[in-house]
Amino acid sequence: MNGYSNGNVVQYYVISIALIMVIFIGAIVTISPIFILFLFLFLFASLFLFAQPFKFSFLIVVLTGISVDGIIKVSLFGFDFGSLYKLLTIILVISIIMKNKNNLNNKFLVPFAIVLSIILIQTIFLFLFQREIPLFRSMITFLGIASPLSLLLINWPKNYVNKILILITTLPIISVFIGVLFELLGLGNALRYEYTGTIRLSGTNPPAQLAELCFYSIFISIYMFNKYKKYTYIILTFVNTVILFATLTRAAIICSFVLLIYLFYQIIKRFINGKWYYFFILGVALLSLTFIIFTFADSIIQRFSSGFNETGINSSGREEAWGFYLSFAENNEVFGKGLGATTHIYNENIARTGSFLKHFLAPHNEYVRFFLELGYFGISILLLFLVFLFIKTGNLIENTNRLFLYLFGVSFFILTYFDNTLTSIHSVYPLMYIFSLLNSNRSYSSDGNGK
């Protein structure tokens, strides 16, 4: 028998739950129509997700490129869009695995369980002995870690791997397109005007998050070009590089520039080896990169030079934010203050006082954040797991891309020092999709129903 033998039982459960929910909605519809609307949409999405998880995964991926909270404020049972997205992702993972036993990627099951168990046990013990961070806040933050990591448990069918990888390369383009459309309709702004006097492209996201999307998109585009030698991926690399520079996000630009240098190295090497048509590609690439740099050079320099500190570099307030959050880690260096400490500290000490750090809901440095919340012990576990993912993936993929993947890993850990790469939906989910897709066993196909 293909799939699980209890597939019909699962369908009966879904139908029963749907009927119960209909009765529940009918009972409270007169109380809060807006609440019912959001509840209905969430339930509809969940049921469709159970029925067609692979097809629904495309929508889930697209949503990683759109800052919905920046367009409309969504709240359901106290959950914002970010929390609802994390729940939908977990439902997606469960639905895909339940459809067919081949959809479970066993290679990450044990490491996934060990890492999450350690972090969860540590969080509960910190709550029991310190009681500084509300347990609900800690569990919401734990959900933010467990949800993206759960994507590692999916073994994607071979006919979905490249489709989703290519979709990720278009996320910055989708964000900019929707952002421009909303600006034309008077519903939003695709550009952000900064205190330094610079204008930054944002699409539907804050510029830094759009830049992170570009970072992943550039990696995948170059990865796919190395593998398939199709010029389409060079075009995608160019478009995403233009968007990246237009965000004026310095850390992401520098980290992506490392990836672009590798691309030029590959093109030059093939040209030297006698593949003369790469001369045209090299010429176009050099002219394009020169055009991009000269177009945005003045704005980037302005961002660097505005608001110098004693180091001569404008950190946009990061150094002050790092020092502020680290001050709360004193006497909690080993195990931290508990998951959710960053948000709790912000709400109690910044949001209420109107501090100049009001834009720093997080330190913009994941090492600082997880040191504060998990201490040396927890952050070591988390970082070792990330290193394990890069090594495991590198051992599986083709030799032509192995060095490039490790170069991407180094760039990612550098970017993590300056931005919220592990806690932002628009960063951590694309990263985990990349790991999940590149580690999937491509030996079987799916019609979308796990069959």
C-alpha positions as a Markdown table, in Angstrom:
| # | Residue | x | y | z |
|---|---|---|---|---|
| 1 | Met | 0.0 | 0.0 | 0.0 |
| 2 | Asn | 1.4 | 3.4 | -1.0 |
| 3 | Gly | 1.5 | 5.9 | 1.9 |
| 4 | Tyr | 0.0 | 5.3 | 5.3 |
| 5 | Ser | -2.8 | 2.9 | 5.8 |
| 6 | Asn | -4.7 | 5.3 | 8.0 |
| 7 | Gly | -5.0 | 7.9 | 5.3 |
| 8 | Asn | -8.8 | 7.7 | 5.3 |
| 9 | Val | -8.9 | 8.0 | 9.1 |
| 10 | Val | -6.9 | 11.2 | 8.8 |
| 11 | Gln | -9.5 | 12.6 | 6.3 |
| 12 | Tyr | -12.3 | 11.7 | 8.7 |
| 13 | Tyr | -10.5 | 13.5 | 11.5 |
| 14 | Val | -10.1 | 16.6 | 9.3 |
| 15 | Ile | -13.8 | 16.6 | 8.3 |
| 16 | Ser | -14.9 | 16.1 | 12.0 |
| 17 | Ile | -12.7 | 19.0 | 13.1 |
| 18 | Ala | -14.1 | 21.2 | 10.3 |
| 19 | Leu | -17.7 | 20.4 | 11.4 |
| 20 | Ile | -16.9 | 21.2 | 15.1 |
| 21 | Met | -15.3 | 24.5 | 14.0 |
| 22 | Val | -18.3 | 25.4 | 11.9 |
| 23 | Ile | -20.5 | 25.0 | 15.0 |
| 24 | Phe | -18.1 | 27.0 | 17.1 |
| 25 | Ile | -18.0 | 29.8 | 14.5 |
| 26 | Gly | -21.8 | 29.9 | 14.3 |
| 27 | Ala | -22.0 | 30.2 | 18.1 |
| 28 | Ile | -19.7 | 33.3 | 18.3 |
| 29 | Val | -20.2 | 35.0 | 14.9 |
| 30 | Thr | -22.4 | 37.6 | 16.5 |
| 31 | Ile | -19.7 | 38.6 | 19.0 |
| 32 | Ser | -16.9 | 39.7 | 16.7 |
| 33 | Pro | -17.3 | 39.5 | 12.9 |
| 34 | Ile | -13.7 | 40.7 | 12.3 |
| 35 | Phe | -12.3 | 38.0 | 14.6 |
| 36 | Ile | -14.4 | 35.4 | 12.7 |
| 37 | Leu | -13.1 | 36.6 | 9.4 |
| 38 | Phe | -9.5 | 36.0 | 10.4 |
| 39 | Leu | -10.4 | 32.7 | 12.1 |
| 40 | Phe | -12.2 | 31.5 | 9.0 |
| 41 | Leu | -9.3 | 32.4 | 6.7 |
| 42 | Phe | -6.8 | 30.7 | 9.0 |
| 43 | Leu | -9.0 | 27.5 | 9.2 |
| 44 | Phe | -9.6 | 27.5 | 5.5 |
| 45 | Ala | -5.8 | 27.8 | 4.9 |
| 46 | Ser | -5.2 | 25.0 | 7.3 |
| 47 | Leu | -7.7 | 22.6 | 5.8 |
| 48 | Phe | -6.5 | 23.3 | 2.2 |
| 49 | Leu | -3.0 | 22.8 | 3.5 |
| 50 | Phe | -3.9 | 19.3 | 4.9 |
| 51 | Ala | -5.6 | 18.4 | 1.5 |
| 52 | Gln | -2.8 | 19.7 | -0.8 |
| 53 | Pro | 0.3 | 20.4 | 1.2 |
| 54 | Phe | 2.8 | 20.4 | -1.6 |
| 55 | Lys | 0.8 | 22.9 | -3.7 |
| 56 | Phe | 0.2 | 25.0 | -0.6 |
| 57 | Ser | 3.9 | 25.1 | 0.1 |
| 58 | Phe | 4.4 | 27.5 | -2.8 |
| 59 | Leu | 2.2 | 30.1 | -1.1 |
| 60 | Ile | 4.0 | 29.5 | 2.2 |
| 61 | Val | 7.3 | 30.2 | 0.5 |
| 62 | Val | 6.0 | 33.4 | -1.2 |
| 63 | Leu | 4.8 | 34.7 | 2.1 |
| 64 | Thr | 8.4 | 34.6 | 3.4 |
| 65 | Gly | 9.1 | 37.4 | 0.9 |
| 66 | Ile | 6.2 | 39.6 | 2.0 |
| 67 | Ser | 6.0 | 41.5 | 5.3 |
| 68 | Val | 2.3 | 41.1 | 5.8 |
| 69 | Asp | 2.4 | 42.9 | 9.2 |
| 70 | Gly | 3.7 | 46.0 | 7.4 |
| 71 | Ile | 0.7 | 46.0 | 5.1 |
| 72 | Ile | -2.1 | 45.0 | 7.5 |
| 73 | Lys | -2.1 | 44.2 | 11.2 |
| 74 | Val | -3.3 | 40.7 | 11.8 |
| 75 | Ser | -4.1 | 39.3 | 15.3 |
| 76 | Leu | -5.8 | 36.0 | 16.2 |
| 77 | Phe | -5.9 | 34.7 | 19.7 |
| 78 | Gly | -3.0 | 37.1 | 20.5 |
| 79 | Phe | -0.9 | 35.8 | 17.6 |
| 80 | Asp | 0.4 | 38.2 | 15.0 |
| 81 | Phe | 1.0 | 37.2 | 11.4 |
| 82 | Gly | 4.5 | 36.0 | 12.2 |
| 83 | Ser | 3.2 | 33.6 | 14.9 |
| 84 | Leu | 0.4 | 32.4 | 12.6 |
| 85 | Tyr | 3.0 | 31.8 | 9.8 |
| 86 | Lys | 5.0 | 29.7 | 12.1 |
| 87 | Leu | 2.0 | 27.6 | 13.0 |
| 88 | Leu | 1.1 | 27.2 | 9.4 |
| 89 | Thr | 4.6 | 26.0 | 8.6 |
| 90 | Ile | 4.4 | 23.3 | 11.3 |
| 91 | Ile | 1.0 | 22.3 | 10.0 |
| 92 | Leu | 2.6 | 22.1 | 6.5 |
| 93 | Val | 5.4 | 19.9 | 7.7 |
| 94 | Ile | 3.0 | 17.6 | 9.6 |
| 95 | Ser | 0.6 | 17.4 | 6.6 |
| 96 | Ile | 3.4 | 16.5 | 4.1 |
| 97 | Ile | 4.9 | 13.8 | 6.4 |
| 98 | Met | 1.4 | 12.3 | 7.1 |
| 99 | Lys | 0.7 | 12.0 | 3.3 |
| 100 | Asn | 3.5 | 9.6 | 2.6 |
| 101 | Lys | 6.2 | 8.0 | 4.6 |
| 102 | Asn | 8.7 | 8.9 | 1.9 |
| 103 | Asn | 8.2 | 12.5 | 2.7 |
| 104 | Leu | 10.0 | 12.2 | 6.1 |
| 105 | Asn | 13.7 | 13.1 | 6.0 |
| 106 | Asn | 15.2 | 10.8 | 8.6 |
| 107 | Lys | 18.7 | 12.1 | 8.5 |
| 108 | Phe | 17.7 | 15.2 | 10.5 |
| 109 | Leu | 15.2 | 13.7 | 12.8 |
| 110 | Val | 17.5 | 12.8 | 15.7 |
| 111 | Pro | 19.6 | 16.0 | 15.6 |
| 112 | Phe | 16.4 | 18.0 | 15.3 |
| 113 | Ala | 14.9 | 16.3 | 18.4 |
| 114 | Ile | 18.1 | 16.6 | 20.4 |
| 115 | Val | 18.6 | 20.3 | 19.8 |
| 116 | Leu | 15.0 | 21.3 | 20.4 |
| 117 | Ser | 14.8 | 19.1 | 23.5 |
| 118 | Ile | 17.9 | 20.7 | 25.0 |
| 119 | Ile | 16.6 | 24.2 | 24.3 |
| 120 | Leu | 13.1 | 23.4 | 25.6 |
| 121 | Ile | 14.4 | 21.8 | 28.9 |
| 122 | Gln | 16.7 | 24.7 | 29.4 |
| 123 | Thr | 13.9 | 27.2 | 28.9 |
| 124 | Ile | 11.6 | 25.4 | 31.3 |
| 125 | Phe | 14.2 | 25.1 | 34.0 |
| 126 | Leu | 15.1 | 28.8 | 33.7 |
| 127 | Phe | 11.4 | 29.7 | 34.1 |
| 128 | Leu | 11.1 | 27.5 | 37.2 |
| 129 | Phe | 14.2 | 28.9 | 38.9 |
| 130 | Gln | 14.2 | 32.5 | 37.7 |
| 131 | Arg | 10.7 | 33.4 | 36.7 |
| 132 | Glu | 11.9 | 36.5 | 35.0 |
| 133 | Ile | 10.5 | 35.8 | 31.6 |
| 134 | Pro | 6.8 | 34.9 | 31.2 |
| 135 | Leu | 6.4 | 31.3 | 30.1 |
| 136 | Phe | 4.0 | 32.2 | 27.3 |
| 137 | Arg | 6.6 | 34.6 | 25.9 |
| 138 | Ser | 9.3 | 31.8 | 26.1 |
| 139 | Met | 7.0 | 29.4 | 24.3 |
| 140 | Ile | 6.3 | 31.8 | 21.5 |
| 141 | Thr | 10.0 | 32.3 | 21.0 |
| 142 | Phe | 10.6 | 28.5 | 21.1 |
| 143 | Leu | 7.9 | 28.2 | 18.4 |
| 144 | Gly | 10.0 | 30.7 | 16.4 |
| 145 | Ile | 13.0 | 28.3 | 16.6 |
| 146 | Ala | 11.1 | 25.0 | 16.2 |
| 147 | Ser | 9.0 | 26.1 | 13.2 |
| 148 | Pro | 11.7 | 26.8 | 10.7 |
| 149 | Leu | 13.9 | 23.9 | 11.9 |
| 150 | Ser | 10.9 | 21.6 | 11.3 |
| 151 | Leu | 11.3 | 22.1 | 7.6 |
| 152 | Leu | 14.4 | 20.0 | 7.8 |
| 153 | Leu | 12.2 | 17.0 | 8.3 |
| 154 | Ile | 10.7 | 17.2 | 4.8 |
| 155 | Asn | 12.0 | 15.0 | 2.1 |
| 156 | Trp | 10.9 | 16.9 | -1.0 |
| 157 | Pro | 10.0 | 15.0 | -4.2 |
| 158 | Lys | 12.4 | 15.7 | -7.0 |
| 159 | Asn | 9.8 | 17.5 | -9.1 |
| 160 | Tyr | 9.4 | 20.1 | -6.3 |
| 161 | Val | 13.1 | 20.8 | -5.4 |
| 162 | Asn | 14.1 | 23.0 | -8.3 |
| 163 | Lys | 10.7 | 24.7 | -8.5 |
| 164 | Ile | 10.9 | 25.9 | -4.9 |
| 165 | Leu | 14.6 | 26.9 | -5.2 |
| 166 | Ile | 13.7 | 29.0 | -8.2 |
| 167 | Leu | 10.7 | 30.5 | -6.4 |
| 168 | Ile | 13.1 | 31.6 | -3.6 |
| 169 | Thr | 15.3 | 33.4 | -6.2 |
| 170 | Thr | 12.2 | 35.5 | -7.2 |
| 171 | Leu | 11.1 | 36.5 | -3.7 |
| 172 | Pro | 12.9 | 39.9 | -3.8 |
| 173 | Ile | 11.3 | 40.6 | -7.2 |
| 174 | Ile | 7.9 | 39.7 | -5.8 |
| 175 | Ser | 8.4 | 41.9 | -2.8 |
| 176 | Val | 9.4 | 44.9 | -4.9 |
| 177 | Phe | 6.6 | 44.3 | -7.4 |
| 178 | Ile | 3.9 | 44.2 | -4.7 |
| 179 | Gly | 5.5 | 47.1 | -2.8 |
| 180 | Val | 5.4 | 49.3 | -6.0 |
| 181 | Leu | 1.9 | 48.2 | -6.7 |
| 182 | Phe | 0.7 | 49.2 | -3.2 |
| 183 | Glu | 2.5 | 52.5 | -3.5 |
| 184 | Leu | 0.7 | 53.3 | -6.8 |
| 185 | Leu | -2.6 | 52.4 | -5.0 |
| 186 | Gly | -1.7 | 54.6 | -2.1 |
| 187 | Leu | -1.6 | 51.7 | 0.3 |
| 188 | Gly | 2.1 | 51.6 | 1.2 |
| 189 | Asn | 5.6 | 52.8 | 0.4 |
| 190 | Ala | 8.1 | 50.9 | -1.6 |
| 191 | Leu | 10.8 | 53.4 | -0.6 |
| 192 | Arg | 12.1 | 54.3 | 2.9 |
| 193 | Tyr | 13.5 | 57.7 | 3.7 |
| 194 | Glu | 16.3 | 57.4 | 6.3 |
| 195 | Tyr | 17.6 | 59.9 | 8.8 |
| 196 | Thr | 20.9 | 59.9 | 6.9 |
| 197 | Gly | 19.2 | 61.5 | 3.9 |
| 198 | Thr | 19.3 | 58.4 | 1.8 |
| 199 | Ile | 16.4 | 56.7 | 0.1 |
| 200 | Arg | 16.3 | 52.9 | 0.4 |
| 201 | Leu | 14.3 | 50.4 | -1.6 |
| 202 | Ser | 12.1 | 48.2 | 0.6 |
| 203 | Gly | 9.3 | 46.7 | -1.4 |
| 204 | Thr | 6.9 | 45.2 | 1.2 |
| 205 | Asn | 9.7 | 44.6 | 3.7 |
| 206 | Pro | 12.1 | 46.7 | 5.7 |
| 207 | Pro | 15.2 | 47.3 | 3.6 |
| 208 | Ala | 17.4 | 45.0 | 5.7 |
| 209 | Gln | 14.9 | 42.1 | 5.3 |
| 210 | Leu | 14.7 | 42.7 | 1.6 |
| 211 | Ala | 18.5 | 42.6 | 1.5 |
| 212 | Glu | 18.6 | 39.3 | 3.3 |
| 213 | Leu | 16.2 | 37.8 | 0.8 |
| 214 | Cys | 18.5 | 39.1 | -2.0 |
| 215 | Phe | 21.4 | 37.4 | -0.2 |
| 216 | Tyr | 19.8 | 34.0 | -0.3 |
| 217 | Ser | 18.5 | 34.6 | -3.9 |
| 218 | Ile | 21.9 | 35.4 | -5.2 |
| 219 | Phe | 23.3 | 32.3 | -3.5 |
| 220 | Ile | 20.7 | 30.0 | -5.1 |
| 221 | Ser | 21.0 | 31.8 | -8.6 |
| 222 | Ile | 24.8 | 31.2 | -8.6 |
| 223 | Tyr | 24.4 | 27.7 | -7.2 |
| 224 | Met | 21.9 | 26.8 | -10.0 |
| 225 | Phe | 24.2 | 28.4 | -12.7 |
| 226 | Asn | 27.1 | 26.3 | -11.5 |
| 227 | Lys | 25.0 | 23.2 | -11.7 |
| 228 | Tyr | 23.0 | 23.7 | -14.9 |
| 229 | Lys | 25.0 | 26.4 | -16.8 |
| 230 | Lys | 21.8 | 28.3 | -17.8 |
| 231 | Tyr | 22.0 | 32.0 | -18.5 |
| 232 | Thr | 18.7 | 32.6 | -16.8 |
| 233 | Tyr | 20.4 | 32.3 | -13.5 |
| 234 | Ile | 22.9 | 35.0 | -14.4 |
| 235 | Ile | 20.0 | 37.3 | -15.2 |
| 236 | Leu | 18.4 | 36.5 | -11.8 |
| 237 | Thr | 21.7 | 37.1 | -10.1 |
| 238 | Phe | 21.9 | 40.5 | -11.8 |
| 239 | Val | 18.4 | 41.6 | -10.9 |
| 240 | Asn | 18.7 | 40.5 | -7.3 |
| 241 | Thr | 22.0 | 42.3 | -7.1 |
| 242 | Val | 20.4 | 45.6 | -8.3 |
| 243 | Ile | 17.7 | 45.2 | -5.7 |
| 244 | Leu | 20.2 | 44.4 | -3.0 |
| 245 | Phe | 22.3 | 47.6 | -3.8 |
| 246 | Ala | 19.1 | 49.6 | -3.9 |
| 247 | Thr | 18.4 | 48.6 | -0.3 |
| 248 | Leu | 21.7 | 50.2 | 0.8 |
| 249 | Thr | 22.1 | 47.5 | 3.4 |
| 250 | Arg | 25.8 | 47.4 | 4.0 |
| 251 | Ala | 26.4 | 44.0 | 5.7 |
| 252 | Ala | 24.3 | 42.1 | 3.1 |
| 253 | Ile | 26.0 | 43.9 | 0.2 |
| 254 | Ile | 29.4 | 43.0 | 1.5 |
| 255 | Cys | 28.4 | 39.3 | 2.2 |
| 256 | Ser | 26.8 | 39.0 | -1.2 |
| 257 | Phe | 29.8 | 40.6 | -2.9 |
| 258 | Val | 31.8 | 37.6 | -1.7 |
| 259 | Leu | 29.4 | 35.3 | -3.5 |
| 260 | Leu | 29.6 | 37.5 | -6.7 |
| 261 | Ile | 33.4 | 37.3 | -6.6 |
| 262 | Tyr | 33.1 | 33.5 | -6.7 |
| 263 | Leu | 30.8 | 33.8 | -9.7 |
| 264 | Phe | 33.4 | 35.9 | -11.5 |
| 265 | Tyr | 36.1 | 33.4 | -10.6 |
| 266 | Gln | 34.1 | 30.6 | -12.2 |
| 267 | Ile | 33.4 | 32.6 | -15.3 |
| 268 | Ile | 37.0 | 33.6 | -15.8 |
| 269 | Lys | 38.2 | 30.0 | -15.1 |
| 270 | Arg | 35.9 | 28.6 | -17.8 |
| 271 | Phe | 37.0 | 31.4 | -20.2 |
| 272 | Ile | 40.6 | 30.5 | -19.7 |
| 273 | Asn | 39.8 | 26.8 | -20.3 |
| 274 | Gly | 38.8 | 27.7 | -23.8 |
| 275 | Lys | 35.1 | 28.3 | -23.5 |
| 276 | Trp | 35.1 | 31.5 | -25.5 |
| 277 | Tyr | 31.4 | 32.3 | -25.2 |
| 278 | Tyr | 32.1 | 33.0 | -21.5 |
| 279 | Phe | 34.0 | 36.1 | -22.7 |
| 280 | Phe | 30.6 | 37.7 | -23.6 |
| 281 | Ile | 29.2 | 36.7 | -20.2 |
| 282 | Leu | 32.2 | 38.0 | -18.4 |
| 283 | Gly | 32.0 | 41.3 | -20.3 |
| 284 | Val | 28.3 | 41.8 | -19.6 |
| 285 | Ala | 28.8 | 40.8 | -15.9 |
| 286 | Leu | 31.7 | 43.3 | -15.4 |
| 287 | Leu | 29.8 | 46.1 | -17.1 |
| 288 | Ser | 26.7 | 45.4 | -15.0 |
| 289 | Leu | 28.5 | 45.2 | -11.7 |
| 290 | Thr | 30.4 | 48.5 | -12.5 |
| 291 | Phe | 27.1 | 50.2 | -13.4 |
| 292 | Ile | 25.5 | 49.0 | -10.1 |
| 293 | Ile | 28.4 | 50.1 | -8.0 |
| 294 | Phe | 28.7 | 53.6 | -9.5 |
| 295 | Thr | 24.9 | 54.1 | -9.4 |
| 296 | Phe | 24.6 | 53.4 | -5.7 |
| 297 | Ala | 28.2 | 54.4 | -4.5 |
| 298 | Asp | 27.3 | 57.9 | -3.3 |
| 299 | Ser | 24.3 | 56.7 | -1.3 |
| 300 | Ile | 26.2 | 53.8 | 0.3 |
| 301 | Ile | 29.1 | 56.1 | 1.2 |
| 302 | Gln | 26.6 | 58.5 | 2.7 |
| 303 | Arg | 25.2 | 55.8 | 4.9 |
| 304 | Phe | 28.7 | 54.9 | 6.0 |
| 305 | Ser | 29.7 | 58.5 | 6.8 |
| 306 | Ser | 26.6 | 59.7 | 8.5 |
| 307 | Gly | 26.8 | 59.5 | 12.3 |
| 308 | Phe | 30.4 | 58.5 | 12.8 |
| 309 | Asn | 31.3 | 57.0 | 16.2 |
| 310 | Glu | 34.8 | 56.7 | 17.7 |
| 311 | Thr | 35.6 | 53.8 | 15.3 |
| 312 | Gly | 34.9 | 56.0 | 12.3 |
| 313 | Ile | 32.1 | 53.7 | 11.1 |
| 314 | Asn | 28.4 | 54.4 | 11.3 |
| 315 | Ser | 26.8 | 51.4 | 13.0 |
| 316 | Ser | 23.3 | 52.9 | 12.8 |
| 317 | Gly | 23.0 | 52.5 | 16.6 |
| 318 | Arg | 24.0 | 48.8 | 16.7 |
| 319 | Glu | 26.9 | 49.2 | 19.1 |
| 320 | Glu | 24.6 | 51.0 | 21.6 |
| 321 | Ala | 21.9 | 48.4 | 21.2 |
| 322 | Trp | 24.4 | 45.5 | 21.7 |
| 323 | Gly | 25.8 | 47.1 | 24.9 |
| 324 | Phe | 22.3 | 47.7 | 26.2 |
| 325 | Tyr | 21.1 | 44.1 | 25.7 |
| 326 | Leu | 24.3 | 42.6 | 26.9 |
| 327 | Ser | 24.1 | 44.5 | 30.2 |
| 328 | Phe | 21.1 | 42.3 | 31.1 |
| 329 | Ala | 23.2 | 39.2 | 30.6 |
| 330 | Glu | 25.3 | 39.8 | 33.6 |
| 331 | Asn | 25.3 | 36.9 | 36.1 |
| 332 | Asn | 23.4 | 34.8 | 33.5 |
| 333 | Glu | 26.3 | 34.0 | 31.1 |
| 334 | Val | 26.2 | 30.2 | 31.3 |
| 335 | Phe | 22.5 | 29.5 | 30.6 |
| 336 | Gly | 21.1 | 32.9 | 29.7 |
| 337 | Lys | 17.9 | 34.6 | 30.9 |
| 338 | Gly | 15.6 | 32.4 | 28.9 |
| 339 | Leu | 13.9 | 32.4 | 25.5 |
| 340 | Gly | 11.9 | 35.6 | 24.9 |
| 341 | Ala | 14.2 | 37.7 | 27.1 |
| 342 | Thr | 15.0 | 40.1 | 24.2 |
| 343 | Thr | 11.3 | 40.9 | 23.6 |
| 344 | His | 10.6 | 41.1 | 27.3 |
| 345 | Ile | 13.5 | 43.5 | 27.9 |
| 346 | Tyr | 12.4 | 45.7 | 25.0 |
| 347 | Asn | 8.8 | 45.9 | 26.2 |
| 348 | Glu | 9.8 | 46.7 | 29.8 |
| 349 | Asn | 12.7 | 49.0 | 29.2 |
| 350 | Ile | 12.6 | 50.6 | 25.8 |
| 351 | Ala | 9.0 | 50.7 | 24.5 |
| 352 | Arg | 7.7 | 52.2 | 27.8 |
| 353 | Thr | 10.4 | 54.8 | 28.2 |
| 354 | Gly | 10.6 | 56.0 | 24.6 |
| 355 | Ser | 14.3 | 55.3 | 24.4 |
| 356 | Phe | 16.4 | 56.2 | 21.4 |
| 357 | Leu | 16.7 | 52.4 | 20.9 |
| 358 | Lys | 13.0 | 52.2 | 20.1 |
| 359 | His | 13.8 | 50.8 | 16.6 |
| 360 | Phe | 15.8 | 47.9 | 18.1 |
| 361 | Leu | 13.2 | 45.3 | 18.9 |
| 362 | Ala | 16.2 | 43.0 | 18.8 |
| 363 | Pro | 20.0 | 43.7 | 19.0 |
| 364 | His | 20.5 | 43.2 | 15.2 |
| 365 | Asn | 23.2 | 40.7 | 16.2 |
| 366 | Glu | 22.0 | 37.1 | 16.7 |
| 367 | Tyr | 25.1 | 36.2 | 18.7 |
| 368 | Val | 24.2 | 38.9 | 21.2 |
| 369 | Arg | 20.5 | 37.8 | 21.2 |
| 370 | Phe | 21.0 | 34.1 | 21.8 |
| 371 | Phe | 23.8 | 34.7 | 24.3 |
| 372 | Leu | 21.4 | 36.8 | 26.3 |
| 373 | Glu | 18.6 | 34.2 | 26.0 |
| 374 | Leu | 20.5 | 30.9 | 26.0 |
| 375 | Gly | 23.9 | 31.8 | 27.4 |
| 376 | Tyr | 27.2 | 30.1 | 26.4 |
| 377 | Phe | 25.6 | 26.7 | 26.7 |
| 378 | Gly | 22.5 | 27.2 | 24.5 |
| 379 | Ile | 24.2 | 29.4 | 21.8 |
| 380 | Ser | 27.0 | 26.8 | 21.5 |
| 381 | Ile | 24.4 | 24.0 | 20.8 |
| 382 | Leu | 22.6 | 26.2 | 18.3 |
| 383 | Leu | 25.7 | 27.3 | 16.4 |
| 384 | Leu | 27.1 | 23.8 | 16.3 |
| 385 | Phe | 23.8 | 22.6 | 14.8 |
| 386 | Leu | 24.1 | 25.2 | 12.1 |
| 387 | Val | 27.6 | 24.2 | 11.3 |
| 388 | Phe | 26.5 | 20.6 | 11.2 |
| 389 | Leu | 23.8 | 21.6 | 8.6 |
| 390 | Phe | 26.3 | 23.3 | 6.3 |
| 391 | Ile | 28.8 | 20.3 | 6.6 |
| 392 | Lys | 26.0 | 17.7 | 6.0 |
| 393 | Thr | 24.7 | 19.6 | 3.0 |
| 394 | Gly | 28.2 | 20.1 | 1.6 |
| 395 | Asn | 28.9 | 16.4 | 1.8 |
| 396 | Leu | 25.7 | 15.7 | -0.2 |
| 397 | Ile | 25.7 | 18.2 | -3.0 |
| 398 | Glu | 27.8 | 18.0 | -6.2 |
| 399 | Asn | 31.5 | 18.9 | -6.0 |
| 400 | Thr | 31.2 | 21.9 | -8.2 |
| 401 | Asn | 29.1 | 23.7 | -5.6 |
| 402 | Arg | 30.6 | 22.4 | -2.3 |
| 403 | Leu | 33.2 | 25.1 | -1.9 |
| 404 | Phe | 30.6 | 27.7 | -2.9 |
| 405 | Leu | 28.2 | 26.4 | -0.2 |
| 406 | Tyr | 30.9 | 26.7 | 2.5 |
| 407 | Leu | 31.7 | 30.2 | 1.3 |
| 408 | Phe | 28.0 | 31.0 | 1.6 |
| 409 | Gly | 28.1 | 29.6 | 5.1 |
| 410 | Val | 31.0 | 31.9 | 6.1 |
| 411 | Ser | 29.1 | 34.9 | 4.6 |
| 412 | Phe | 26.0 | 33.9 | 6.5 |
| 413 | Phe | 27.8 | 33.8 | 9.9 |
| 414 | Ile | 29.3 | 37.2 | 9.2 |
| 415 | Leu | 25.8 | 38.6 | 8.2 |
| 416 | Thr | 24.5 | 37.1 | 11.5 |
| 417 | Tyr | 26.7 | 39.4 | 13.4 |
| 418 | Phe | 24.9 | 42.5 | 12.0 |
| 419 | Asp | 21.3 | 41.4 | 11.4 |
| 420 | Asn | 18.5 | 39.2 | 12.6 |
| 421 | Thr | 19.1 | 36.3 | 10.3 |
| 422 | Leu | 17.9 | 33.5 | 12.7 |
| 423 | Thr | 14.8 | 35.2 | 14.1 |
| 424 | Ser | 13.4 | 37.1 | 11.0 |
| 425 | Ile | 10.8 | 35.2 | 9.0 |
| 426 | His | 12.3 | 36.6 | 5.9 |
| 427 | Ser | 15.7 | 35.2 | 6.6 |
| 428 | Val | 15.6 | 32.0 | 8.6 |
| 429 | Tyr | 12.8 | 30.3 | 6.6 |
| 430 | Pro | 14.5 | 30.8 | 3.2 |
| 431 | Leu | 17.7 | 29.4 | 4.8 |
| 432 | Met | 15.9 | 26.3 | 6.2 |
| 433 | Tyr | 14.1 | 25.7 | 2.9 |
| 434 | Ile | 17.5 | 25.7 | 1.2 |
| 435 | Phe | 18.9 | 23.1 | 3.6 |
| 436 | Ser | 15.7 | 21.0 | 3.4 |
| 437 | Leu | 15.6 | 21.1 | -0.4 |
| 438 | Leu | 19.4 | 20.4 | -1.0 |
| 439 | Asn | 19.2 | 17.5 | 1.5 |
| 440 | Ser | 16.2 | 15.8 | 0.0 |
| 441 | Asn | 16.4 | 12.4 | -1.7 |
| 442 | Arg | 15.5 | 13.1 | -5.3 |
| 443 | Ser | 14.7 | 9.4 | -6.1 |
| 444 | Tyr | 11.0 | 9.7 | -6.1 |
| 445 | Ser | 8.3 | 12.1 | -7.6 |
| 446 | Ser | 5.0 | 13.2 | -6.2 |
| 447 | Asp | 1.8 | 14.3 | -7.9 |
| 448 | Gly | 1.3 | 16.8 | -5.0 |
| 449 | Asn | -0.7 | 14.4 | -2.9 |
| 450 | Gly | 2.2 | 12.3 | -1.7 |
| 451 | Lys | 1.4 | 9.5 | -4.1 |
